[in-house]
Amino acid sequence: MTYLEILQSYSLTVIQWIAVGIAVFFLGLSKSGIKGIGIIIVVILAFVFGEKASTGILLPMLICADIFAVIYYNRHAQWHIIKKLIPWMIVGVLVGVWIGNDVSEMLFKRLMAIIIIGSVLIMFYTEIRKSNKVPTNKWFAGTTGFLAGFTTMIGNLAGPISNIYFLAMRFPKNEFIGTAAWLFFIINVFKLPFHFLVWKTVSVETLVLNSVLIPPVVIGFFVGVTIVKLISNLNYRRFILIVTAIGGIVLLFR
């Protein structure tokens, strides 16, 4: 099939193309540091392409946006945190690959939503108390890393989990963004072979579609970078908390 024939085989309407374009623009925004909007991207792409197929379509675009993010925010990455979380995330990804075809999607989404909303409520409580205590318990990092790895493999939904961890660590916005950028770049590249060889959700056809959708991702990233510069550290924390909570609620009732 030719390049054009592959695109035509998706049979997307104009409205669907617009929706997908908006979703990948939001992806660029998200990777620039406007965290918490990942659930919107997942919902739109799942609606257009289907739940499982959308994970493979989204992954290469995530990696593309990750590359821009690690280049732009590289100097802010906290590698001691990345090294602490990566092993647990890898375990979570492998478990996700193993049971990804069998877990009830509805049960998964409901449990995720409850975890996210509960965690956000705890974070709101610590914000109100003005507590500056940073969690150092190894089980906190391990549990968060495992859940982030599992959820990113199942449905690219690790954003809220990682947001809660980085907020708990009280990272300033640039350290937050830079550390998350490298963490998810490494994990998304690790996930790619499983989507190719096991789930078969990434193919030549999906990569052709990705090539058309890259420009809105890049535009979204640089628009987001401009917006992030205007947000103070305090308001950034509040914004992430509020948007993450909204994402959990959307996931619960989706």
TIPAKOL-474620 format. One line per 3 residues: number of its first residue (from 1); their letters; for each residue x, y, z of N, C-alpha, C. Coordinates in nm, 4 decimals, padded with zeros to 6 digits. Layout:
NUM) A) X/Y/Z/X/Y/Z/X/Y/Z  ...
This chain:
1) MTY) 00.0839/-00.1204/00.0000/00.0000/00.0000/00.0000/00.0872/00.1252/00.0000  00.0399/00.2277/-00.0711/00.1124/00.3541/-00.0717/00.0830/00.4318/00.0563  00.1621/00.5372/00.0762/00.1461/00.6230/00.1939/00.0024/00.6745/00.2034
4) LEI) -00.0499/00.7272/00.0931/-00.1850/00.7835/00.0920/-00.2901/00.6761/00.1148  -00.2705/00.5585/00.0573/-00.3664/00.4490/00.0736/-00.3737/00.4041/00.2197  -00.2597/00.4040/00.2873/-00.2591/00.3660/00.4289/-00.3408/00.4652/00.5110
7) LQS) -00.3228/00.5944/00.4838/-00.3998/00.6962/00.5563/-00.5492/00.6836/00.5266  -00.5822/00.6575/00.4015/-00.7229/00.6439/00.3638/-00.7862/00.5201/00.4269  -00.7055/00.4191/00.4560/-00.7587/00.2950/00.5131/-00.8160/00.3157/00.6533
10) YSL) -00.7761/00.4236/00.7213/-00.8306/00.4522/00.8546/-00.9740/00.5053/00.8466  -01.0128/00.5553/00.7307/-01.1512/00.6016/00.7070/-01.1997/00.6994/00.8148  -01.1153/00.7940/00.8497/-01.1534/00.8929/00.9510/-01.2332/01.0050/00.8880
13) TVI) -01.3351/01.0502/00.9584/-01.4122/01.1653/00.9134/-01.3347/01.2928/00.9450  -01.3813/01.4035/00.8906/-01.3168/01.5328/00.9184/-01.3193/01.5623/01.0676  -01.4330/01.5344/01.1312/-01.4467/01.5585/01.2759/-01.3459/01.4735/01.3534
16) QWI) -01.3288/01.3487/01.3120/-01.2332/01.2600/01.3804/-01.0902/01.3087/01.3621  -01.0561/01.3555/01.2409/-00.9222/01.4108/01.2181/-00.8977/01.5318/01.3076  -00.9982/01.6172/01.3191/-00.9853/01.7364/01.4041/-00.9659/01.6949/01.5500
19) AVG) -01.0463/01.5965/01.5956/-01.0368/01.5489/01.7344/-00.8983/01.4915/01.7623  -00.8474/01.4115/01.6683/-00.7145/01.3523/01.6857/-00.6074/01.4609/01.6859  -00.6234/01.5603/01.5969/-00.5284/01.6715/01.5932/-00.5246/01.7480/01.7251
22) IAV) -00.6425/01.7701/01.7839/-00.6501/01.8375/01.9143/-00.5827/01.7523/02.0218  -00.6071/01.6213/02.0168/-00.5487/01.5306/02.1171/-00.3969/01.5348/02.1132  -00.3377/01.5291/01.9946/-00.1915/01.5264/01.9875/-00.1316/01.6647/02.0150
25) FFL) -00.2080/01.7706/01.9885/-00.1648/01.9047/02.0310/-00.1578/01.9096/02.1831  -00.2591/01.8543/02.2494/-00.2588/01.8441/02.3960/-00.1414/01.7591/02.4448  -00.1052/01.6568/02.3661/00.0096/01.5741/02.4022/00.1363/01.6590/02.4098
28) GLS) 00.1540/01.7460/02.3092/00.2684/01.8364/02.3112/00.2655/01.9284/02.4320  00.1467/01.9810/02.4635/00.1310/02.0648/02.5829/00.1705/01.9882/02.7085  00.1230/01.8647/02.7182/00.1482/01.7824/02.8360/00.2975/01.7590/02.8569
31) KSG) 00.3676/01.7254/02.7502/00.5108/01.6959/02.7623/00.5938/01.8214/02.7870  00.5387/01.9378/02.7576/00.6103/02.0631/02.7845/00.6022/02.1006/02.9321  00.5114/02.0348/03.0054/00.4976/02.0640/03.1482/00.3561/02.0949/03.1923
34) IKG) 00.2613/02.1030/03.0978/00.1205/02.1251/03.1340/00.0627/01.9890/03.1699  00.0993/01.9406/03.2880/00.0655/01.8047/03.3278/-00.0827/01.7917/03.3657  -00.1282/01.6658/03.3659/-00.2633/01.6376/03.4127/-00.3673/01.6273/03.3029
37) IGI) -00.3298/01.6627/03.1779/-00.4288/01.6579/03.0694/-00.4180/01.5286/02.9883  -00.3339/01.4359/03.0341/-00.3149/01.3112/02.9610/-00.4422/01.2307/02.9452  -00.5311/01.2369/03.0439/-00.6561/01.1607/03.0366/-00.7414/01.2066/02.9187
40) IIV) -00.7352/01.3360/02.8864/-00.8108/01.3885/02.7721/-00.7600/01.3259/02.6431  -00.6280/01.3175/02.6306/-00.5661/01.2584/02.5114/-00.6082/01.1125/02.4965  -00.5994/01.0380/02.6060/-00.6334/00.8954/02.6042/-00.7797/00.8743/02.5660
43) VIL) -00.8686/00.9557/02.6237/-01.0123/00.9418/02.5968/-01.0427/00.9676/02.4492  -00.9848/01.0749/02.3920/-01.0127/01.1093/02.2518/-00.9626/01.0002/02.1581  -00.8381/00.9569/02.1769/-00.7817/00.8561/02.0869/-00.8514/00.7214/02.1021
46) AFV) -00.8918/00.6873/02.2246/-00.9649/00.5609/02.2453/-01.1009/00.5670/02.1765  -01.1638/00.6833/02.1784/-01.2943/00.6997/02.1136/-01.2825/00.6820/01.9624  -01.1740/00.7335/01.9036/-01.1572/00.7288/01.7574/-01.1054/00.5931/01.7109
49) FGE) -01.0056/00.5374/01.7800/-00.9374/00.4170/01.7309/-00.9683/00.2902/01.8093  -01.0320/00.3037/01.9264/-01.0537/00.1888/02.0129/-00.9506/00.1878/02.1250  -00.9857/00.1239/02.2363/-00.9033/00.1303/02.3572/-00.7612/00.0788/02.3348
52) KAS) -00.7482/-00.0454/02.2925/-00.6157/-00.1057/02.2832/-00.5360/-00.0518/02.1649  -00.6013/-00.0377/02.0501/-00.5314/00.0123/01.9315/-00.4745/00.1519/01.9551  -00.5466/00.2320/02.0312/-00.5032/00.3705/02.0541/-00.3719/00.3770/02.1322
55) TGI) -00.3435/00.2746/02.2169/-00.2189/00.2761/02.2939/-00.0979/00.2661/02.2017  -00.1100/00.1857/02.0954/-00.0006/00.1721/01.9994/00.0146/00.2940/01.9112  -00.0969/00.3579/01.8765/-00.0908/00.4800/01.7958/-00.0285/00.5933/01.8764
58) LLP) -00.0590/00.5982/02.0046/-00.0104/00.7070/02.0899/00.1378/00.6933/02.1237  00.1875/00.5715/02.1414/00.3222/00.5518/02.1950/00.4329/00.6204/02.1148  00.4415/00.6035/01.9813/00.5494/00.6718/01.9086/00.5416/00.8245/01.9199
61) MLI) 00.4216/00.8786/01.9299/00.4089/01.0235/01.9461/00.4532/01.0677/02.0851  00.4288/00.9820/02.1854/00.4805/01.0101/02.3190/00.6328/01.0171/02.3167  00.6947/00.9214/02.2479/00.8409/00.9180/02.2406/00.8943/01.0419/02.1690
64) CAD) 00.8273/01.0814/02.0610/00.8673/01.2024/01.9888/00.8634/01.3242/02.0810  00.7531/01.3403/02.1539/00.7397/01.4527/02.2462/00.8394/01.4422/02.3613  00.8663/01.3187/02.4067/00.9659/01.2972/02.5119/01.1034/01.3478/02.4690
67) IFA) 01.1384/01.3256/02.3423/01.2694/01.3696/02.2923/01.2831/01.5215/02.3046  01.1795/01.5938/02.2635/01.1823/01.7396/02.2774/01.1946/01.7793/02.4248  01.1209/01.7081/02.5103/01.1198/01.7419/02.6536/01.2553/01.7174/02.7187
70) VIY) 01.3202/01.6031/02.6865/01.4493/01.5748/02.7506/01.5577/01.6694/02.7009  01.5469/01.7130/02.5760/01.6442/01.8107/02.5246/01.6256/01.9457/02.5936  01.5015/01.9875/02.6055/01.4736/02.1221/02.6581/01.4954/02.1299/02.8094
73) YNR) 01.4542/02.0256/02.8826/01.4593/02.0298/03.0293/01.5707/01.9422/03.0881  01.6637/01.8972/03.0054/01.7639/01.7999/03.0482/01.8391/01.8406/03.1755  01.8790/01.9671/03.1838/01.9631/02.0102/03.2971/01.8887/02.0071/03.4305
76) HAQ) 01.7573/01.9943/03.4263/01.6788/01.9959/03.5497/01.6472/01.8552/03.6028  01.6834/01.7513/03.5279/01.6482/01.6145/03.5675/01.7196/01.5744/03.6963  01.6465/01.5095/03.7852/01.7009/01.4593/03.9113/01.7247/01.3089/03.8960
79) WHI) 01.8489/01.2719/03.8639/01.8776/01.1345/03.8265/01.8687/01.0371/03.9422  01.8879/01.0831/04.0639/01.8750/00.9913/04.1776/01.7314/00.9421/04.1931  01.6340/01.0278/04.1549/01.4934/00.9867/04.1586/01.4626/00.8909/04.0441
82) IKK) 01.5162/00.9217/03.9267/01.4940/00.8355/03.8106/01.5477/00.6950/03.8376  01.6678/00.6868/03.8928/01.7277/00.5568/03.9223/01.6479/00.4805/04.0279  01.5828/00.5538/04.1168/01.5030/00.4900/04.2211/01.3736/00.4314/04.1639
85) LIP) 01.3133/00.4996/04.0671/01.1826/00.4595/04.0147/01.1892/00.3615/03.8978  01.2922/00.3731/03.8145/01.2988/00.2952/03.6905/01.2842/00.1441/03.7123  01.3572/00.0826/03.8078/01.3417/-00.0636/03.8236/01.1992/-00.1050/03.8552
88) WMI) 01.1326/-00.0294/03.9420/00.9944/-00.0610/03.9775/00.9007/-00.0405/03.8587  00.9267/00.0623/03.7780/00.8428/00.0865/03.6610/00.8586/-00.0247/03.5583  00.9804/-00.0737/03.5422/01.0043/-00.1845/03.4493/00.9248/-00.3080/03.4917
91) VGV) 00.9261/-00.3375/03.6214/00.8460/-00.4506/03.6722/00.6983/-00.4277/03.6421  00.6510/-00.3051/03.6647/00.5111/-00.2725/03.6376/00.4751/-00.2901/03.4912  00.5657/-00.2479/03.4012/00.5428/-00.2655/03.2571/00.5331/-00.4137/03.2220
94) LVG) 00.6240/-00.4939/03.2746/00.6242/-00.6371/03.2432/00.4972/-00.7062/03.2921  00.4513/-00.6687/03.4109/00.3245/-00.7230/03.4613/00.2098/-00.6773/03.3711  00.2152/-00.5508/03.3267/00.1123/-00.4981/03.2367/00.1081/-00.5735/03.1050
97) VWI) 00.2246/-00.6067/03.0504/00.2312/-00.6844/02.9264/00.1674/-00.8214/02.9468  00.1968/-00.8819/03.0610/00.1512/-01.0188/03.0907/00.0001/-01.0265/03.1048  -00.0589/-00.9344/03.1809/-00.2035/-00.9457/03.2073/-00.2866/-00.8439/03.1302
100) GND) -00.2198/-00.7712/03.0410/-00.2893/-00.6633/02.9701/-00.4091/-00.7074/02.8889  -00.4044/-00.8287/02.8369/-00.5158/-00.8777/02.7547/-00.6295/-00.9351/02.8377  -00.6051/-00.9584/02.9659/-00.7031/-01.0295/03.0475/-00.7741/-00.9423/03.1506
103) VSE) -00.7067/-00.8343/03.1964/-00.7666/-00.7525/03.3011/-00.8925/-00.6835/03.2488  -00.9956/-00.6776/03.3306/-01.1181/-00.6080/03.2937/-01.0897/-00.4585/03.2821  -01.1151/-00.4044/03.1645/-01.0864/-00.2636/03.1407/-01.1653/-00.1735/03.2349
106) MLF) -01.2906/-00.2074/03.2575/-01.3744/-00.1252/03.3456/-01.3214/-00.1281/03.4888  -01.2846/-00.2477/03.5363/-01.2302/-00.2596/03.6715/-01.1001/-00.1817/03.6833  -01.0152/-00.1942/03.5832/-00.8882/-00.1223/03.5830/-00.9090/00.0286/03.5937
109) KRL) -00.9976/00.0816/03.5108/-01.0205/00.2263/03.5100/-01.0796/00.2747/03.6420  -01.1708/00.1958/03.6988/-01.2317/00.2362/03.8260/-01.1288/00.2363/03.9394  -01.0463/00.1331/03.9451/-00.9432/00.1272/04.0489/-00.8440/00.2413/04.0325
112) MAI) -00.8044/00.2683/03.9081/-00.7131/00.3783/03.8804/-00.7717/00.5099/03.9283  -00.8994/00.5307/03.8962/-00.9656/00.6560/03.9326/-00.9694/00.6737/04.0840  -01.0020/00.5659/04.1552/-01.0090/00.5721/04.3016/-00.8716/00.6036/04.3607
115) III) -00.7673/00.5391/04.3077/-00.6310/00.5642/04.3554/-00.5918/00.7096/04.3308  -00.6214/00.7595/04.2113/-00.5846/00.8969/04.1751/-00.6567/00.9977/04.2632  -00.7893/00.9820/04.2745/-00.8683/01.0784/04.3522/-00.8275/01.0754/04.4986
118) GSV) -00.8083/00.9534/04.5538/-00.7651/00.9420/04.6933/-00.6300/01.0071/04.7163  -00.5367/00.9856/04.6220/-00.4030/01.0435/04.6352/-00.4071/01.1958/04.6267  -00.4905/01.2466/04.5364/-00.5029/01.3925/04.5231/-00.5609/01.4537/04.6498
121) LIM) -00.6589/01.3872/04.7100/-00.7171/01.4381/04.8346/-00.6112/01.4462/04.9446  -00.5252/01.3441/04.9500/-00.4161/01.3464/05.0474/-00.3217/01.4631/05.0191  -00.2919/01.4853/04.8901/-00.2033/01.5954/04.8541/-00.2654/01.7305/04.8866
124) FYT) -00.3964/01.7449/04.8621/-00.4655/01.8694/04.8985/-00.4554/01.8927/05.0491  -00.4695/01.7850/05.1271/-00.4621/01.7961/05.2729/-00.3242/01.8449/05.3166  -00.2181/01.7891/05.2539/-00.0834/01.8324/05.2907/-00.0574/01.9763/05.2470
127) EIR) -00.1196/02.0181/05.1348/-00.1046/02.1567/05.0902/-00.1693/02.2522/05.1899  -00.2889/02.2155/05.2371/-00.3607/02.3014/05.3325/-00.2824/02.3128/05.4638  -00.2221/02.2023/05.5058/-00.1434/02.2025/05.6299/-00.0082/02.2721/05.6132
130) KSN) 00.0268/02.3054/05.4880/00.1562/02.3686/05.4578/00.2733/02.2793/05.4998  00.2519/02.1486/05.4875/00.3574/02.0549/05.5269/00.4661/02.0504/05.4195  00.5913/02.0596/05.4623/00.7042/02.0521/05.3703/00.7768/01.9183/05.3798
133) KVP) 00.7163/01.8238/05.4510/00.7790/01.6934/05.4705/00.7825/01.6160/05.3395  00.8992/01.5654/05.3055/00.9163/01.4871/05.1836/00.9210/01.3390/05.2196  00.8358/01.2540/05.1567/00.8357/01.1107/05.1893/00.9662/01.0442/05.1472
136) TNK) 01.0264/00.9690/05.2370/01.1526/00.9007/05.2072/01.1383/00.7482/05.2124  01.0192/00.7010/05.2460/00.9957/00.5575/05.2567/01.0173/00.4887/05.1208  01.0985/00.3827/05.1203/01.1266/00.3112/04.9954/01.0006/00.2487/04.9361
139) WFA) 00.9071/00.2114/05.0218/00.7839/00.1502/04.9718/00.6981/00.2513/04.8961  00.7082/00.3779/04.9332/00.6335/00.4816/04.8613/00.6846/00.4919/04.7177  00.8169/00.4983/04.7025/00.8754/00.5033/04.5683/00.8473/00.3747/04.4914
142) GTT) 00.8596/00.2601/04.5587/00.8378/00.1322/04.4927/00.6956/00.1136/04.4446  00.6004/00.1454/04.5321/00.4589/00.1314/04.4956/00.4215/00.2263/04.3828  00.4677/00.3513/04.3950/00.4385/00.4507/04.2912/00.5006/00.4084/04.1585
145) GFL) 00.6263/00.3643/04.1619/00.6931/00.3224/04.0390/00.6243/00.2043/03.9729  00.5853/00.1049/04.0527/00.5166/-00.0122/03.9975/00.3833/00.0275/03.9342  00.3029/00.1070/04.0063/00.1736/00.1504/03.9534/00.1899/00.2332/03.8261
148) AGF) 00.2920/00.3197/03.8242/00.3159/00.4018/03.7050/00.3540/00.3141/03.5865  00.4403/00.2146/03.6088/00.4793/00.1249/03.5008/00.3636/00.0416/03.4504  00.2844/-00.0116/03.5427/00.1696/-00.0939/03.5054/00.0667/-00.0133/03.4261
151) TTM) 00.0347/00.1048/03.4772/-00.0699/00.1845/03.4124/-00.0239/00.2450/03.2799  00.1059/00.2742/03.2671/00.1518/00.3277/03.1388/00.1480/00.2206/03.0310  00.1675/00.0937/03.0694/00.1614/-00.0140/02.9706/00.0180/-00.0445/02.9327
154) IGN) -00.0699/-00.0467/03.0298/-00.2092/-00.0840/03.0039/-00.2831/00.0238/02.9241  -00.2627/00.1494/02.9613/-00.3432/00.2508/02.8945/-00.2812/00.3886/02.8867  -00.1472/00.3977/02.8945/-00.0799/00.5286/02.8931/-00.1406/00.6237/02.9957
157) LAG) -00.1675/00.5712/03.1157/-00.2350/00.6503/03.2191/-00.1475/00.6728/03.3427  -00.0164/00.6710/03.3234/00.0727/00.6850/03.4388/00.0868/00.8292/03.4861  00.0455/00.9247/03.4040/00.0639/01.0655/03.4373/00.0155/01.1051/03.5756
160) PIS) -00.1103/01.0746/03.6106/-00.1597/01.1136/03.7438/-00.0801/01.0526/03.8579  -00.0370/00.9263/03.8426/00.0406/00.8603/03.9471/00.1751/00.9299/03.9655  00.2437/00.9564/03.8532/00.3744/01.0217/03.8630/00.3604/01.1654/03.9120
163) NIY) 00.2524/01.2330/03.8730/00.2293/01.3702/03.9208/00.2239/01.3738/04.0726  00.1512/01.2786/04.1298/00.1344/01.2735/04.2749/00.2700/01.2497/04.3425  00.3526/01.1614/04.2844/00.4841/01.1343/04.3432/00.5719/01.2597/04.3409
166) FLA) 00.5794/01.3263/04.2256/00.6664/01.4434/04.2146/00.6159/01.5601/04.2985  00.4848/01.5723/04.3121/00.4302/01.6752/04.4008/00.4673/01.6445/04.5454  00.4577/01.5161/04.5823/00.4938/01.4766/04.7192/00.6408/01.5040/04.7477
169) MRF) 00.7255/01.4924/04.6448/00.8679/01.5202/04.6605/00.8963/01.6701/04.6619  00.7930/01.7498/04.6363/00.8004/01.8960/04.6409/00.9053/01.9515/04.5445  00.9074/01.8957/04.4228/00.9970/01.9466/04.3199/00.9481/02.0810/04.2668
172) PKN) 01.0376/02.1779/04.2453/01.0008/02.2973/04.1678/00.9606/02.2545/04.0272  00.8916/02.3419/03.9546/00.8307/02.2991/03.8279/00.9327/02.2460/03.7269  01.0499/02.3098/03.7122/01.1460/02.2642/03.6119/01.2055/02.1274/03.6465
175) EFI) 01.2322/02.1028/03.7759/01.2808/01.9719/03.8188/01.1721/01.8660/03.7996  01.0498/01.9035/03.8280/00.9336/01.8166/03.8061/00.9286/01.7730/03.6598  00.9321/01.8708/03.5703/00.9160/01.8434/03.4268/01.0365/01.7667/03.3718
178) GTA) 01.1580/01.8100/03.4091/01.2788/01.7470/03.3564/01.2945/01.6031/03.4008  01.2626/01.5759/03.5266/01.2735/01.4391/03.5784/01.1691/01.3487/03.5138  01.0459/01.3983/03.5042/00.9393/01.3204/03.4400/00.9709/01.2943/03.2930
181) AWL) 01.0317/01.3931/03.2255/01.0639/01.3786/03.0835/01.1580/01.2612/03.0603  01.2677/01.2552/03.1360/01.3627/01.1463/03.1186/01.3035/01.0125/03.1623  01.2297/01.0143/03.2722/01.1706/00.8911/03.3242/01.0812/00.8254/03.2195
184) FFI) 00.9932/00.9049/03.1588/00.8973/00.8472/03.0637/00.9583/00.8241/02.9265  01.0618/00.8984/02.8917/01.1319/00.8674/02.7673/01.1925/00.7270/02.7750  01.2598/00.6975/02.8866/01.3216/00.5655/02.9050/01.2161/00.4558/02.9043
187) INV) 01.1084/00.4772/02.9779/01.0044/00.3740/02.9890/00.9288/00.3565/02.8580  00.8995/00.4639/02.7883/00.8259/00.4527/02.6616/00.9080/00.3795/02.5559  01.0390/00.4045/02.5522/01.1253/00.3292/02.4601/01.1280/00.1810/02.4999
190) FKL) 01.1316/00.1537/02.6303/01.1287/00.0150/02.6791/00.9991/-00.0558/02.6387  00.8880/00.0176/02.6378/00.7573/-00.0409/02.6040/00.7441/-00.0735/02.4552  00.8164/-00.0026/02.3701/00.7949/-00.0098/02.2257/00.8037/-00.1514/02.1687
193) PFH) 00.9061/-00.2324/02.2021/00.9114/-00.3682/02.1458/00.7908/-00.4546/02.1821  00.7354/-00.4336/02.3012/00.6190/-00.5133/02.3418/00.4967/-00.4777/02.2570  00.4844/-00.3501/02.2213/00.3732/-00.3101/02.1341/00.3935/-00.3636/01.9924
196) FLV) 00.5191/-00.3730/01.9482/00.5491/-00.4276/01.8159/00.5278/-00.5784/01.8110  00.5879/-00.6484/01.9065/00.6022/-00.7938/01.8955/00.4976/-00.8736/01.9716  00.4439/-00.8186/02.0819/00.3503/-00.8946/02.1645/00.2064/-00.8519/02.1374
199) WKT) 00.1787/-00.7249/02.1582/00.0421/-00.6759/02.1381/00.0126/-00.6427/01.9919  00.1201/-00.6183/01.9142/00.1077/-00.5847/01.7710/00.0182/-00.4628/01.7484  00.0297/-00.3654/01.8379/-00.0475/-00.2412/01.8246/00.0320/-00.1315/01.7553
202) VSV) 00.1619/-00.1551/01.7324/00.2450/-00.0638/01.6527/00.2862/-00.1383/01.5265  00.2634/-00.0752/01.4114/00.2933/-00.1379/01.2827/00.3369/-00.0289/01.1850  00.3714/-00.0707/01.0647/00.4074/00.0268/00.9608/00.2903/00.1219/00.9381
205) ETL) 00.1684/00.0668/00.9387/00.0496/00.1499/00.9140/00.0309/00.2559/01.0233  00.0482/00.2168/01.1485/00.0304/00.3152/01.2567/00.1415/00.4192/01.2539  00.2624/00.3795/01.2139/00.3732/00.4749/01.2058/00.3514/00.5766/01.0943
208) VLN) 00.2868/00.5343/00.9861/00.2512/00.6286/00.8794/00.1536/00.7332/00.9331  00.0548/00.6873/01.0085/-00.0397/00.7816/01.0701/00.0338/00.8751/01.1655  00.1256/00.8219/01.2447/00.2044/00.9040/01.3368/00.2785/01.0153/01.2639
211) SVL) 00.3329/00.9840/01.1467/00.4127/01.0831/01.0737/00.3306/01.2064/01.0365  00.2003/01.1867/01.0135/00.1116/01.2984/00.9811/00.0799/01.3806/01.1051  00.0809/01.3165/01.2216/00.0365/01.3814/01.3449/00.1499/01.4457/01.4251
214) IPP) 00.2742/01.4288/01.3814/00.3873/01.4853/01.4554/00.3837/01.6388/01.4615  00.3537/01.7107/01.3525/00.3554/01.8585/01.3600/00.2699/01.9180/01.4720  00.1431/01.8730/01.4928/00.0670/01.9294/01.6056/00.1314/01.9011/01.7416
217) VVI) 00.2008/01.7873/01.7538/00.2711/01.7558/01.8786/00.3807/01.8598/01.9039  00.4590/01.8893/01.8010/00.5697/01.9843/01.8140/00.5176/02.1242/01.8449  00.4130/02.1657/01.7750/00.3528/02.2977/01.8002/00.3020/02.3047/01.9442
220) GFF) 00.2320/02.2006/01.9875/00.1802/02.1964/02.1244/00.2908/02.2067/02.2274  00.4043/02.1408/02.1998/00.5162/02.1442/02.2953/00.5667/02.2863/02.3147  00.5906/02.3580/02.2067/00.6493/02.4923/02.2190/00.5482/02.5949/02.2699
223) VGV) 00.4207/02.5752/02.2401/00.3173/02.6595/02.3017/00.3164/02.6363/02.4525  00.3250/02.5092/02.4924/00.3253/02.4748/02.6339/00.4451/02.5315/02.7077  00.5634/02.5257/02.6448/00.6849/02.5812/02.7070/00.6652/02.7286/02.7396
226) TIV) 00.6037/02.8017/02.6479/00.5774/02.9443/02.6697/00.4837/02.9653/02.7879  00.3810/02.8807/02.7964/00.2837/02.8933/02.9060/00.3486/02.8612/03.0396  00.4293/02.7541/03.0448/00.4926/02.7111/03.1698/00.5808/02.8214/03.2275
229) KLI) 00.6493/02.8941/03.1409/00.7370/03.0024/03.1868/00.6607/03.1094/03.2647  00.5310/03.1223/03.2366/00.4501/03.2274/03.2991/00.3898/03.1845/03.4327  00.4048/03.0568/03.4676/00.3407/03.0032/03.5881/00.4421/02.9932/03.7016
232) SNL) 00.4084/03.0460/03.8182/00.4970/03.0364/03.9347/00.4960/02.8939/03.9877  00.5965/02.8597/04.0706/00.6045/02.7251/04.1284/00.4804/02.6916/04.2098  00.4316/02.7878/04.2905/00.3147/02.7637/04.3749/00.1906/02.7385/04.2899
235) NYR) 00.1674/02.8248/04.1934/00.0501/02.8075/04.1069/00.0618/02.6830/04.0207  00.1851/02.6431/03.9874/00.2054/02.5208/03.9098/00.1602/02.3994/03.9900  00.1972/02.3943/04.1188/00.1545/02.2838/04.2047/00.0024/02.2777/04.2116
238) RFI) -00.0604/02.3921/04.2312/-00.2068/02.3959/04.2415/-00.2720/02.3511/04.1114  -00.2170/02.3975/04.0002/-00.2714/02.3606/03.8697/-00.2648/02.2098/03.8489  -00.1482/02.1499/03.8799/-00.1319/02.0056/03.8616/-00.2304/01.9280/03.9487
241) LIV) -00.2457/01.9701/04.0743/-00.3389/01.9036/04.1652/-00.4812/01.9075/04.1111  -00.5256/02.0248/04.0676/-00.6632/02.0419/04.0215/-00.6879/01.9596/03.8942  -00.5967/01.9695/03.7967/-00.6165/01.8985/03.6696/-00.6062/01.7475/03.6895
244) TAI) -00.5162/01.7031/03.7775/-00.5059/01.5599/03.8060/-00.6343/01.5079/03.8699  -00.6906/01.5864/03.9622/-00.8168/01.5473/04.0257/-00.9290/01.5376/03.9226  -00.9355/01.6350/03.8324/-01.0383/01.6320/03.7268/-01.0196/01.5080/03.6394
247) GGI) -00.8929/01.4762/03.6067/-00.8650/01.3567/03.5262/-00.9125/01.2302/03.5954  -00.8927/01.2210/03.7273/-00.9392/01.1047/03.8017/-01.0907/01.0922/03.7981  -01.1589/01.2053/03.8112/-01.3058/01.2051/03.8083/-01.3573/01.1631/03.6706
250) VLL) -01.2934/01.2171/03.5645/-01.3320/01.1792/03.4283/-01.3136/01.0291/03.4081  -01.2008/00.9774/03.4563/-01.1730/00.8343/03.4420/-01.2764/00.7496/03.5165  -01.3179/00.7966/03.6347/-01.4137/00.7225/03.7161/-01.5487/00.7098/03.6466
253) FR) -01.5927/00.8164/03.5818/-01.7271/00.8178/03.5223/-01.7267/00.7997/03.3718  -01.6085/00.7749/03.3156/-01.5967/00.7585/03.1708/-01.6699/00.6328/03.1247
